[in-house]
Amino acid sequence: MDGDKVPSLLNDQASADVIIRQICGDQQTDYFAHRLILSSQSLYFRTMFNSAFKEGQVSDSGLSVIPMHEDDPDLFRIMLKFIYEADYDHKEIVELSCKAEAEAAEPMTDMAQMAPTPGNSNSKSTSDSTAIAERYYDKVTQLEFHIGLYHIGDKYLIGRLQREAVAAFTRDAKWPKTEKNDYGWKVLFYIVSMYYATCRRAGTAMGLAIVRAIKLLPPPTKKDKRKLMLDEALEHFDKFVNDFASEFCKTLCRVNCIADSCGKPCWVVSLNDTNPTYCPFCSAALKPPRGPFNDW
């Protein structure tokens, strides 16, 4: 047995003392588990087993059956595997991402429409866009899985799982500096809208990881729409505003574009008095106003 991996006790019927019945819609999966192991890794389960909770039905094997509802089956399975093996299975996440990509024809079409194309429309540019979409859809689904595992770790109070999910998200959210399109921004601002639409509080480790990933994106292409995407995200998600300002340790304010042909209000990150930002509408350089101004 030297050097061999110790078999996991998850689903070991001989030693299990409880059955976790995971129910999602019409899908039902039973896991043979152990109260002690679950309680040692999850405050949620510890509280459940130590309190006078009402247990479910009893199985044919005489074990109590505890129904668990509403969780994604894949995320729940990976969470239980992490509890038992302390292994954040990145390989399985990649495989599930590829499976989701193969089953999602419509999202792939939407991603292809977002892809940057040359000025002349032709079959080659269309195929190039589709290839880019295929490449980045896989990344989107991987990032979604990391966020999903972070959320399920939050629900079941498994801090180690949350930390692993944040670390994996940070690794997978990196883009090469040589990237010559805006897909990195499009993907991450899709992630922003997905995460902050249901985010209950600002200042979470995952929220700050998302902001740091945005901070590390490749330099902008000429007159791209990244600033506009940032502006829209700041307008719609107040917790993103808090995380953005907290991570950059700066102040967000509103100023009007100084260009005579524009004059539209814009978000400005006050880096310092000499470092301008740019109007998302006309690309004119902007400077934060001197003195006090509104925090957002």
C-alpha positions, 0 to 999 in steps of 0.5 A: 500500500506504500504510495497508494492513495487511501480509498475514500470512505464516501459511499462506503456502506459498511462503515456509513452511519447516515445517508445524504439524499441529494434531490434536484428536480427529478434527479435523486442521488444517495450518498453513504456518509459519516456524521463524524467526517461531515461534522469535522469539515462543515459547521452546517452539518455539525450544527445539524447533527448536534441539534434535535433536527427531524431526521428523514425516513429510514432506509432498508439498511437501517440508516437515517436518510437526510434529504438535501434540496436545491443544490446543483448535483455536480457541485454537491458531489464535488463538495462531498468529495472535497470533504472526504478527500480534501482534493479540489478536483480541477480535472473533473471541473474541466471535464464538466466544463467540456460537457457543458460546452458540448450540450450548450449550442445556444450559448455558443452561438451567443459567444460567437456573436460577441467575438471580434471580427475583421472589417470585411465579413466573410466565412473565414472571419465567421469561423475564426469567431466561432473558434474564439467562442469555443475557446472562451466558452470553456473558460466561462464554464470553468469560472462558473463552476469555481463560483458555484463551489464557492457558493456551496462552500458558503452555504455549508460553511466549508471555509477550506472549499471556499479558499480552494475555489478562490485560488482556482478561479484566480488561476483560471481567470488569467489572460495572456498579455498578448491577447489581441481581443476583448474576450477577456473583458467580455467573459469577466463582465459576464462573470460580474453580472452572474456573481453580483446578481445574487451576491448577498454582501460585498467584500467576499473573497470571491468578489475581490478575486473577480476584481483582481482578475479585471485589474490584470487584464491585458492592455486595452485595444484602441477605442474598445468598449471595456470602459463602457462595460465597467461603467455599466457594471458599476451602475447595476451592482452596488456591491461590485462598486464596493469591491472595486473601490476596496481592491483598488483602495481608491475613490470612485467618482462621477465627472463629465467628459471634457470633450465638447462633442461628448460631455457625458457623465463617466465613472472615474477611478482616482488613482492620483492627480496625474494618472487619467482615465478615459471616457468610455464614449469618446476615449477622451482623457479624464482627470479626477477633480481635485479636492473632495468629491462623491464616493461611490 
